[in-house]
Amino acid sequence: MTVATRPAGPEVVAPLRALLPGLIDYAGLFPPAALSMADAVAEYAGHRRSADAWVLGRFVAPAARLEELATARRALAPGAPWAVSALAGPGWGEDAGRMARWSDGAELVVDTVEFKAASVPELEAAVGALGRSRTCYVEVPVAGDPVELLTRIAGLGLRAKIRTGGVTPEQFPPAADVVRFMERCRELALPFKATAGLHHPLTGDYRLTYEAGSARGRMFGFLTLFAAAAAVALGWRTDEVTGLLEEGSVEAYRLDAAGLHWRGRIIPADALGELRHSGAIAFGSCSFTEPLADLRTLGYLPA
């Protein structure tokens, strides 16, 4: 199902035209935004009508709330069904039934499922209950080398998922763990998506929530993360990729028609496009406007 409703304008620089289409899965139901269903549905509907709709991906919702989502969607003006990524578990059997009711609905089409697995037995139990008829992303722990679990995920024809942040500093994994995950996925030809803490284009020190007086912490940038994944695909050394992922200086980056430049290195625009087809597929964010507003503030997108 197509989730982008209009192409990028010709004024968008080539690296972003390659990287951004359908990149952001909308997760407004989840912290730190934690919107009500009505508000999240209204936000997503507005984004689908906006000039930025070409960047918008799926609506992310817990499988247990699909009926609620469909009811809220039904209350809007008629239109094409929304592509939805459902979060399943730990009641996988119940969630499989919930998703089956929305395999091809007038309001929703649940064509993607995401779930967590910390071991091969847990993975196989989940797949046994959920099946493999949809695109499946499996969130894995990355504090240790996840190669065994990722190998089995690849063998089952599924995709991987990495959690790159949260609402407290300890929820952000070290850059070395993120790079190792990306390198393992590349070795296994395993596509992946990322989620959490990717509200800003570049790595830096940011507020962790929208609450007044929120703690601050080091957050990975989504542009930085996807550039690092492309660098892995291009064969950069581990230390180089880690340096890129940890880079916090705006002056270290430049975007032009040729690609993304970083400290004398270049990631070609076509490498970013290829990455989106077979490597790093998307990221989930509870905000759609914040990542794009930051790109405009940096001058990377036209105002």
MIMAR-355273 format. One record per residue: residue in three letters; x, y, z of N, C-alpha, C in turn. Coordinates in steps of 0.2 Angstrom, whole numbers, plus 5000, padded with zeros to 4 digits. Layout:
BEGIN
ALAXYZXYZXYZ ...
REM end
This chain:
BEGIN
MET500449945000500050005000500450065000 THR500350114996500650174995500550225001 VAL501050255005500850295010501050365009 ALA501450385004501650455002501150474997 THR500850534997500350554993500550604988 ARG501150634988501350674983502150674983 PRO502450694977503150684977503450744980 ALA504150744981504550794984504550854978 GLY504550914980504650964975505350964973 PRO505450994967506050994963506651034967 GLU506451084972506851114976507251084981 VAL506951014983507250974988507950944986 VAL508450954989509150934987509150854986 ALA509550834982509450764980509550714986 PRO510050724990510050674996509450665000 LEU509050725001508450715004507850685000 ARG507850704994507350674989507450594989 ALA508050574990508250504990508050474997 LEU508150505002508150485009507450485012 LEU507050545011506450555015505750525013 PRO505650505007505050475005504750425010 GLY504150435013503850385017504350365023 LEU504750405025505250385030505050385037 ILE504550425039504350435046503650405047 ASP503650345051503050315053502850355059 TYR502150375059501950415064501650375070 ALA501950395076501850355082501650405088 GLY501150445086500950505091500550475097 LEU500350415097500050385103500550365108 PHE501250365107501750345111502150405114 PRO502450395120502850445123503350475119 PRO503650535119503350585124502750615122 ALA502550615116501850645114501250615118 ALA501250555117500650515121499950545120 LEU499850565113499150595112498650545113 SER498050575114497450535114497350505107 MET496950455106496750425099496450475095 ALA495950515097495650565093496150615091 ASP496650645095497150695093497650665088 ALA497850605089498350575085498050555078 VAL497450535078497150525071497050595067 ALA496850645071496750715068497450735065 GLU497950725069498650745067498850715061 TYR498750645061498950605055498550625049 ALA497950635050497550655044497750725041 GLY497950765046498150835043498850825040 HIS499250785042499950775039499850745032 ARG499350695031499250665025498950725020 ARG498650775022498450825017498950885016 SER499550875020500050935020500550925014 ALA500850975013501450975008501950925010 ASP502050905016502550865018502350785018 ALA501750775015501450705015501950655012 TRP502350675008502750635004503350595009 VAL503350625015503850605020503450555025 LEU502850555025502450525030502350445028 GLY502550405033502450335033501750305036 ARG501850255039501250215042501050245049 PHE500450235050500150255057500350195062 VAL500650205067500850155072500450155078 ALA500150095079499650085084499750015087 PRO499550005094499549945097499049895094 ALA499149835093498549795090497949795094 ALA498049805101497449805105497049865104 ARG497249915100496849975099496649985092 LEU496749935088496549945081495749955080 GLU495349925084494649945083494550015085 GLU494850045090494750115092495050155087 LEU495550135084495850175078495350175072 ALA495150125070494650115065494050165066 THR493750165072493250205074493350275073 ALA493950295075494150365074494250385067 ARG494550335063494650355056493950355053 ARG493550315055492850315051492450385052 ALA492650415058492350475059492550535054 LEU493050525051493350575046493050575040 ALA493150615035492850615028493150555025 PRO492750525021492950465017493550475013 GLY493950415013494550425009494850355009 ALA495450355006495850285005495950265012 PRO495950195013496150165020496850185022 TRP497050185028497650205030498150145031 ALA498750145029499250095030499450095038 VAL499350045041499550035048500049985050 SER500450005054500949955057500749945065 ALA500549885066500249865072500849835077 LEU500849855083501349835088500949775092 ALA501249715091500949655094501349625100 GLY500949595105501349555110501249595117 PRO501349555122501549485122500949435121 GLY500349455121499749415119499749405111 TRP500249365108500249365101499649335098 GLY499349285101498849245098498249295097 GLU498049335103497549375103497649435098 ASP498249455098498449515093498349485086 ALA498549425084498449405078497749405075 GLY497249385080496549395078496349465077 ARG496649505081496449575080496649605073 MET497249585072497549615065497149575059 ALA496949515060496649485054496049525052 ARG495649555057495049585056495149655051 TRP495849675051495949735047496549715042 SER496449665039496949645034496749685027 ASP496149705027495949735020495249775022 GLY495349825026494749865028494649925024 ALA494049955025493950015022494250075025 GLU494350065032494750115036495450105037 LEU495650045038496350025039496549965035 VAL497249965033497549905031498149895035 VAL498149845039498649825043499149775039 ASP499649805036500149775032500749755035 THR500849785041501549775045501449765052 VAL501849725055501749705062502449715065 GLU502449745071503149745075503049715082 PHE503549675084503549645090504249635093 LYS504349625099504949615102505149545103 ALA505749525103506049465104506749465107 ALA506849435113507449445116507949375115 SER507549325112507949265111507649225105 VAL507949175102507749135096507049105098 PRO507049065104506449035106505849085106 GLU505949145109505449195109505249215102 LEU505649225098505549245091505149195088 GLU505249125089504949075085504249065088 ALA504149075094503449075097503049135095 ALA503349195094502949245091502749235084 VAL503249215080503049195073502549145072 GLY502549095077502149045076501449065077 ALA501349115082500649145083500449195078 LEU500949235076500749295071500749275064 GLY501149225062501249215055501749255052 ARG501849245045502349285041501949325035 SER501349325035500949355030501049435029 ARG501249465034501349535034502149555034 THR502349615033503049635034503149635042 CYS503649605044503749595051504349625053 TYR504349675058504949705061505049675068 VAL505649645070505749615076506249665080 GLU506049685086506449735090506849685094 VAL507549695094508049655097508449695102 PRO508649665108509149705112509749705109 VAL510149765110510749775107511349785112 ALA511249775118511749785123512349735122 GLY512149675120512649625118512549615110 ASP513049575108513049555100512349515099 PRO511949545095511349515093511349465087 VAL511949445085512049415079511649345078 GLU511549305084511249245083510449255082 LEU510149305085509449325084509349355078 LEU509849395075509749435069509849375063 THR510249335064510349275059509649235058 ARG509349225064508749185063508149235060 ILE508149295062507649345059507749345052 ALA508349345049508549345042508249285039 GLY508449225042508249165040507549155039 LEU507149185043506349185043506049235038 GLY506549275035506249325030505949385033 LEU506149395039505849455043506349515043 ARG506149565046506549625047506749635054 ALA507249675055507449695062507249765064 LYS507249775070507149845073507549855079 ILE507749925079508249945085507850005088 ARG507850005095507650055099508250105100 THR508250165098508750205098508750265104 GLY508250255108508150305113507550295117 GLY507350345121506750345125506650415129 VAL506350415135506250475138506750485144 THR507150435145507750445150508350435147 PRO508950465150509550455146509850375146 GLU509650335151509850265150509550225145 GLN508950255142508650215137509050225130 PHE509550265130509850275123510450225123 PRO510550185118511150145118511750175116 PRO512350155118512950175116513050175108 ALA513350225105513450225098513750155095 ALA514250135099514550065097514050015096 ASP513550005101513049955100512649965094 VAL512450025092512050045086512450025080 VAL513050045080513450025074513549955073 ARG513649915079513749845078513049815075 PHE512449835078511849815075511849825068 MET511949885065511949905058512449865054 GLU513049845057513449805053513249735053 ARG512949705058512649645058512149635052 CYS511649685052511149685048511449685040 ARG511949725039512249735033512549665031 GLU512849635035513149565034512649515032 LEU512049525035511549475034511049495029 ALA511149555025510649585021509949585024 LEU509949615030509349615034509149685034 PRO508549705031508249775032508049785039 PHE508049845041507849865048507549935048 LYS507149945054506950015055507150035062 ALA507150095064507350115070506750155074 THR506750165080506250195084506450225090 ALA506150285092506250315098506850365098 GLY506750425101507250475102507550505095 LEU507250495090507550525084507150585081 HIS507050635085506650685084506950745080 HIS507650735080508050795077508550765071 PRO508650805066509050775061509850755063 LEU510150795067510850785069510850765076 THR511350725078511550705085511750765089 GLY511450765095511650825099511250815106 ASP511350875110511050875117510350905116 TYR509850875118509150895117508750875124 ARG508150915124507650895129507350825128 LEU507350785133507050715132506350705131 THR505950755134505250755133504950825132 TYR504350835131504050895130503850935137 GLU503950895142503750925149504250985151 ALA503951035154504351095157504851065161 GLY505451085161506051065165506250995163 SER506150975157506350905155507050895156 ALA507350835158508050825157508250825150 ARG508850835150509250835143509650785142 GLY509850765136510250705135510550705128 ARG510950665127511250655120510850605116 MET510550635110510050595106510350595099 PHE510250535096510550525089510050565085 GLY510350595079509950625074509750575069 PHE509150575066508950535061509250535055 LEU509450595053509850605047510550575048 THR510850585054511450555056511450475056 LEU510950455059510850375059510850345052 PHE510450375048510350345041510950355037 ALA511350415038511950425035512450375037 ALA512450355044512850305046512750235043 ALA512050225043511850155040512150155032 ALA512050205029512350215022513050205022 ALA513450235027514150225027514350155028 VAL513950115033514150045034514050005027 ALA513550025023513449995017513950005012 LEU514250065012514850085008515450055010 GLY515550025016516149985018516550035022 TRP516350085025516750125030516950085036 ARG517550105038517750065045517350085050 THR517250035055516850045061516950105065 ASP517650125066517750195069517550255065 GLU517550245059517250305055516550315055 VAL516150255055515450255056515250285063 THR515650255068515450275075515550355075 GLY516150375072516250455073515650495069 LEU515450465064514850495060514250495065 LEU514050445068513450435072513550485078 GLU514150495080514150535086514350605085 GLU514350625078514550695076513950745079 GLY514150795082513650845084513750915082 SER514250925077514350985074513950995068 VAL513551045067513251065061513651075056 GLU514251115057514751135052515051075049 ALA515051015052515350955049514950925043 TYR514350945042513950925037513850975031 ARG513750945025513450985020513050945015 LEU512550965012512150935008512150965001 ASP512250934996512150964989511950914984 ALA511950924978511650874973512050814973 ALA512650814975513050754974512950704980 GLY512750734986512650694992512750724998 LEU512850685003512950715010513650715011 HIS513950765013514650775014514750775022 TRP515350745024515450745031516250735032 ARG516550785034517250795036517650755030 GLY517550785024517950755018517750695015 ARG517250665018516950605015516250615012 ILE516050575007515350595004514950525004 ILE514350535006513850485005513450504999 PRO513550464993513150494987512350484988 ALA512050524985511250524985511050464983 ASP511250424978511050364976511150304981 ALA511650314985511750264991511250274996 LEU510950334997510450345002509750314999 GLY509650324993509050294990509150214990 GLU509650184989509750114989509650094996 LEU509950125001509850115008509050105010 ARG508650155007507950145009507650085006 HIS507850065001507550004997507749935001 SER508349935003508549865006508949865012 GLY509049925015509449935021508949955027 ALA509050025028508750055034508050085031 ILE507450055033506850075029506450135032 ALA506450145038506050195041506250205048 PHE505950255051505950265058505350285061 GLY505150265067504550285071504650345075 SER504250395075504250455079503550475081 CYS503550505088502850525090502750595087 SER503250625084503150695081503350685074 PHE502850715069503050715062503350785061 THR503050835064503250905062503950925065 GLU504150905071504750925074505350905069 PRO505450845067505950825063506050865056 LEU505450885053505450925047505550995049 ALA505351025054505451085056506251095057 ASP506551055061507251055062507651055055 LEU507451015050507751015044507751085040 ARG507151115041507051185038507451235042 THR507551225049507951275053508651265050 LEU508851205049509551195047509651215039 GLY509151235036509151255029509251195024 TYR509051135027509151075023508451065018 LEU507951095021507251085017507051155016 PRO506751175010506451245009505951255014 ALA505851315016505351345021504651335018 
REM end
